[in-house]
Amino acid sequence: MSMERLTIDHVGQQGDGIALDGARNIYVPYTLGGETVEVTAASERSADRRDLVEVITPSPERIAPFCEYFSVCGGCAIQHWQTDAYRNWKRQLVVDTLKQAGIASEVGTLVDAHGTGRRRATFHARQGSGALRVGFAAAGRHEIVPITHCPILDPAMDGAIGVANALAELLKPVGKPLDIQISATENGLDVDIRGSGPLDTAMLSKLSGLAKQHRLARLTRHGELVLLQAPPTIRVGRATVTLPPASFMQPTQAGEETLATLVTERCKGAKRIADLFCGFGPFSLRLAEKFRVSAFDSDAKAVAALNDAVRITQGLKPLAGEARDLFRRPLVPQELRDFDAVVFDPPRQGAEAQSRQLAASRLTHVVAVSCNPATFARDAKILLGGGFKLGKVVPVDQFRHTPHAEVVAEFTR
């Protein structure tokens, strides 16, 4: 296997070190700018990628990673960089994305929202050569890295890895690849199994027994109930929400609270707000402590959970959730005229169709939240083209140790 020596110029947008080779970039994971490294070809990846063999001349900003699985497990891209340098790099990702889109805006200081760690995770179970492997996907390769612990998980997730292993072992006779989503709730772990296919009564009974043994709040399979021992609830402001099976929630508690605070601060002066892509209400329920809110999302179960929470929560202003596909049926200007402000937090693909309707409306106040700066920039250009002005963009680091950054921004006209 041939070796080559490279000098890393800088860290790229995906967290890989980049060596310059004429007009071509060479990508080397787990390296830093200024380092001299020895690498070998990454046979399973593109011709422009290399695998790190040894750091010959380390950067003065290099630190020891805190997880033994780092560089093997693909969950974290960066644990080897000093905190200040890492934070500057992540903020710069947002700056560069906006600049490439031709958007001039002030970008604030990166807000750390890791808190106590991730409160949800999806574990993968695969069988190969007779061995069962349960853990996370390997870095850049189609295989599973078995893990016994994960230091970025919230303490409320204690026991999750053992549960994933026990479920995978029980379902081993099924012979199918499994994805096991586990979330921490007030009443214990909430678990949804995907990939098993239909199960007979005997296997479902065994799954119920395992759920009781591990004191799970709830166990579902493809969203269908296997066993409920306690409602899987979380607190959202003064409200308590019972999570729908396999529901999406912000990965950290601190992340949810940080984003909600930034959104609420930017809604001052409004009386009635539309919360678009509301999910089960992490923004709506907090906003309703001060404002009248109408909430919309395509996930009918999440909207039902929101409405259920409203019915049992005292002290909220009027809040109603409606199931609506905002990609196919965005709110149009005639509907938007009833609101003083709109908040939208779409999935990674952004909200292009809805942004066009916002731009065409008479709205004067929009607060945008995004987990993808690239689609945020695209949607922002639509709003700017409609006469909005963009205020300071606040980058939020909920996915620490990865290249993923979130943003919150206010548009006015």
N, C-alpha and C positions, 0 to 999 in steps of 0.2 A: 504494500500500500504506500503510494508516494506521498511525501510530506512537502509542504511549502511554508515559507515564512512570510507573514504579512504584517503591515503596520496599519492599525485601525485609525481611521480619521475621526469618526464621530459615532454616536449612537443614533440609529434610525428610528422611524416612527413605530416600528413593531418591537423595539427594544433590543434588536440585534446590533452589534458593532458593524460598521461599514468600512471596508477597505476600498480605496479607489484604484481602479485598474483601467487607466485611460478613460474612455466614455462609459465604462461598465462599473457597476458597483458589485462588490463581493460581500456577502452577508455572513457574519460569524456570530452566532448566539453567545451570550455570557461574556462578552468582551466590552472594553471601554475605550474611549478616544485616547490616542497617544500610546496605546499598548502595542508591543511587538509580540506576536503570537505565532505558534506553530499549529498548522491545521492540516486536515486531510479532506478529500472530497466527500461530500455527503451523498452517497450513492442513491439513496431513496428520495432525494429531493432534487431541486433544479440545479443546473450547471453553475449558477451564480451563488450557491450556498456551500459553506464549508463547515465541518465539525471541528470544534476546538480540541486540540490535543494538549497544549501546554501554553501558559502565559510566560513568555521569556522575560519581558520587561513590563511589570505591572504598573498601572496608573496609581498615582498617590491617592486617588479617590476610591480605590478598590478596598472593599471590606469583606470579611468572611460571611458567607450566607448563613442564616440561622436554621435552615431546614436541611436535613440529611438527604432529602429527595430532590433538592434543587439541582437543576440541569438534567435530571432524569424524568421527573414528572413535568408535564407541560403546563401546570397550573400557574406558575409564576415565571415571569420573564426576567425580572430584576430583583435580586436580593444582595447583589455584590457591589452596590454603588452607595456611596455616602449619602445620607438623607438630603442635605441641602442641594447637592448636585442632581440627585434624582428628582427632587421637587421642581427645580428650575427647568429640567428637561421636560417634565410632564406639562408644566404650564406652557412651555414653548411649543409643544405639540398643538395646542389650541391656537396660539398666535400664528403659527405657520399655516395651519389649515384655513384660518380666516384670510390671511394674506394671499394665499394661493387662489382663493375664491374672489379676490378683489374687494374684500370687505375691510374697511377701516374702522377699528373699534379699540377702545381701551380694554385690556384684559387684566383682571384683578389678580391678586395673590391666590395661589392654589389653596383651597380649603381642604384640610384633611378630614375625611369622614369614615375612616376605617373603624374607629371606636374599638369595641371589644372583639371584633372579627366577624366573619361571615356566619350568618344565621341560617343559611340554606346551602345545600350542595347536592350535586348529582353524581352518584358513584356508578361506575360501569363494571359489569361482571361478564367475563368472557372465558370460554373454555378453549384451551389449545394444548395439543399433545397430552391430553388426559389431565392437565392441571387446570384448576379454577383460579382465575386471577380477578381480584376485586380491588378497585382503586380508581385512579384518574388516568386519562390518556397520556401516553408518553409524549415528550417534547418532539414534535415534528414527525412522529412515526405512528403507524397504525397498530399499536399494541397498548396493553394496559399495565400500568405500574402498580403492583400491590403496595398498599400503605398500611401502617399500623397506627399512625397519628398524623395530624395536620395542624401546624401551629397557627395558621391563619383562621381557623374556625373559632367561633364564639364558644365560650365555656358552656353555653346552653346546648351546644351540639355534642357534648360529651356522651359517648355511647353510640353515636351515629355510625361510626365505622364498624363496630361490632354488630350492630343491627344489619348493616348492609351485607356483611359476610355471612351472618346467620341466614338471611333470606336467600342469598345466592346459593348457599350450600343446600338449603331445603329444596330449591327449585332446580338444582343441578340435573335431575332426571329429565326435565323438560328439554334440555339441550339447546336453549336459545340464548342469544345475547340479551342481557338485561340492563336497563337504566333505572336506577333506584334514587328517586328524588326525596330528600329528607329536609324538613324545615323544623326549626325550633319554635315552639309556641309556649304559651303560659302553662298549659296543662300537659306538656310532654312533647315528644317527637311526633311529627305528622309525616307519614311515609306513603309514597305512591310508586308502584312498580309498573314499569313499561317494558313490553317486549315478550312477555311470557306467553301470549296467546291465551285461548280459552283454557280454563283449569277445571278438573272434575271436582266433585263434592269433597272427596277425601283430601285432596290437596288444599282446597280452601279451608277445610277444617284444621289442617296442620298449620296453615298460615295464621289462622285465628289464635291457635294455641301459642305460636311463637310471639305474636303481637302481645298477648297477655303476659307472657314470660318476661318480655322486655319493657312492659308497661308503656306501650305506645299509646298516644292519645287517639290516633286513628291510623288504620291501614287501608289503603285502596289499591285497586289494580286497574290501570287505565282509567282512573277516576271513579270506578265503581266500588262501592263500599264492601270491604271484607269484614272489618271490625271497628266499631266506635266505642271507646271506653270513656272518653271525655271530650268535650268540644275543643277543637284546636283553635284557641283564640289568641289574638294579640291586641295590645292596647294601641289605639290611634288617637292621640290627644286625650279627650275625656271619654271617648267611645271605646267599646269593646267589639271587635269584629271576629266572627267565626269564619275562618278561611274556607273557601271552596276547595275541593280536592285538587291537588297539583297546581295550585294557584301561584301566580307570579307575585312576589313581593320584593322590595328593595333588599339587596343582599346583606346590608348591615343596618342595625337599628339606628346607629349614628347617621348613616347616609340618608335614611328616610326623614329623620328629624331635621337634618341640615337642609335638605332640599325643601322641605315643607316650610321651614323658617324663612329661607330666601324667597320663596314664592309669596308667602303671606306679607312679608315686608314690602314687596313690590306691588301689592294690591291695595295699598293705602288709598283712601279716597273713593274707592268703588263702593257701590251698594249691592249690585247684583252681578254675580260672576258665573261664567260658564267654564266648567272644568272638563276639558276634552281628553279622551284616553284616560279616564279616571281610575280604571281598575276597581279595587274594592274600597277606594276612598282615602288613600294616605294624605292627599291634599284636601279633598272635599270636606272630610270630617273636621279637619283643623280649620279650614276656611270658614266653615259654617258656625264656628264659635263667634265670628265677627260679621259675616256677610251672608246674604241670601245666595244660594248656590244651586245651579242646575248642572248635573253631571252626566256624561255620556261615555259609553264604551261598548265595543262589539262583544265583549265577554258577558253574556247574560247572567252567568252564575256569579261573577264578581259583582255585577250591578245589584243582583238580588241580595248578596251579602251586605253591600253598602246600605241598601234600603232597610234591611233587617236591623242593622246597627243603629240607624237613625231612629227607628221605632222604639228602641229601648234606652235611648240616650237623652237625658234631660239637659236643657240649657243651650240647645242648638237653634240657630235661626233656620227658616225653611230650607230644606235640602231634599231634592228628589233626583234619583238616578234613573236613566233611561238606556235600555240596550239599543245601540245603533251602530252600524258599520260606518265609521267616519272615513274610511278609504273609498267606499262606494257611494255613500250618502253623507258627505260633509255638510255641516250646517251652512246654509246659504245666507247672503246678506240680509234678506228679509227676516230670517230667524235671529240673526246676530244683533239686530237693532235693539233688542230688548235688554242687552247686557252693557254694563259699564266697562267690563274687562273680561278677557278670555285668558285662561291658563291652558297650555297644551303640553303634554309629555308623551309623545308617541313612541312606539318601538323603534328599533335601530334603523328601519327603513325610512323613518321620518314621516312627515305629514304634508306631502306636496299638494294633494288635492284640497285639503283643508286650508293650507296656507294661501292658495289662490283665492278661496272664498273670503278669507280674512282680509286679504289685500284689496278685494273688490268691495268690501263693506265700508260702513261709516264709523267703524270702531276706532277709538283713539288710544287704546291701551291693550297690549298683549304681553303676556309673560310666557316665555318659552323655556322648557326644560328638555334636555336631550342627552342621551347616553352615547351619541355618535356625532362628534363635531363636524364630520363631513356632510352628513345629511342636514344637520343644523344650519351649516353655511348655505346649502342649497335653498332651504326653506327661508332663511333670513334674506337672501337675495330677492325672493318673491315678495316678501313684506316690504323691503326697501324700495322695490320697484313700484309698490302701491302707495308710496308716500310716507311710510313709517321711518322713524329715525331710531337707530340702535344705541342703547345706553351701554354701560360697562358690562362686559361679559365676565361672569364669575366661574372659573373652573373648579370642579369638585372632584376630589380623589377618594371615591368609595371603593375602587378596585385597586388598592395598594399592591405594589409589586408587579403590576401589569401595565401595558401601554394604554389601557382604556381610561379615558377621562370623560367626565360629564360636565355639562355647562348649564347655567341659568342666566337668562338675559331678558331685559325689558325693552319693548318697542313702544314708542309713543308717536303721536302726530297731532 
